[in-house]
Amino acid sequence: MDKFSRIHKIFKEEVEPLGFTTVVEISDKGDKSFDYYNEGDGGYINMGMTREEVFGMWYTTGCRPAPAGSTPDPDRRLDTPTPSESATASP
């Protein structure tokens, strides 16, 4: 098993019990990278390794759902058109 496969196995064992179970591979030629999303609580963790075997990982909380009963900022809602979409929308 190569270095990345060993690290990926340990990473997966640690984050899946925390709810990070939706996996998206974003690897390219030589560089390996995966995003693990927590669809229930929001956020994601990325882990990757370059072809030079430099490992990195980070956690992003910006994808968290709004608390029940709150009114989220329209800029953070998926069903709200962006300013560019609003400008091009027909009347």
N, C-alpha and C positions, 0 to 999 in steps of 0.2 A: 504494500500500500504506500503510495507516495505521500509526501508531507501534507499537501493540501487535503487529500482524502482523509487523513487522520485528524487534522484540525477540524474539518467540516463535520466529521462524525461526532467529535466531542462538542462542538458548537451546537449542533442539532439536538443532542441529548440534553443540553443545558437550557435551550430557549423554548423548545416545544412544550414542556410542562408549564411554562409561563404564558402560554396561549399564542405564541408566534408559530403558527402552523401553515399559513398560506405562503408557499415558496415560489419566488420568481427568479429564474436564472437569467443573469444579464452578462454572461461571460462573452468574451470575444477571443480572437486568435491569441492564445497564450496566457491571457489574463483571465482569472476565474473570479466570479462574483455572484453572490446570491442575496436577495432581499427576503427576509422572513417577516411577514405581516401578522399583526394581531388584529383580526377583523372585529373581535368583540370589544376590546378596550382601546383600540387605536394604536398608532405608532408602528414602527418597523425597525428591524436591526439588519444592517448590511454587514456582510463579511466577505472578504476577498483576498486574493493573493496575485501579485504580478508575476509575470514570467521570470522575473529576477528573484522570486521567492520572498518578496516583501509582503508581510501579512498586515491587514488592517481591518478594523470593524468600528461601526458607530451606530448609535441609537438615536432615532428621530421621534419626537413626541408630537409633532405638528399635525398628525393625522387623527388626533383623538376626537371621538364623537362629543357633541354638546350634551351637557347634563339634562336629564329629563326635566321638562317644565321651563327650560330656559329658551331664550330667543337668540340664536347665534347671529353674529355679525353677518350681514348679507354677503360680504366679500369672502366668507369662509363656507358658504353653502354651495353645494354642487348644482342645485336647481336655479341659481341666480345667474343671469347672463353676465359675462364680463363686460367691461366698458367698451371694448372693441366690438363685441357682439351686439350690444345695445345700439351703437352708432350705425351699424350696418343693417339693423332690423328694419323691415318695411313697416310703415304706419298702419 
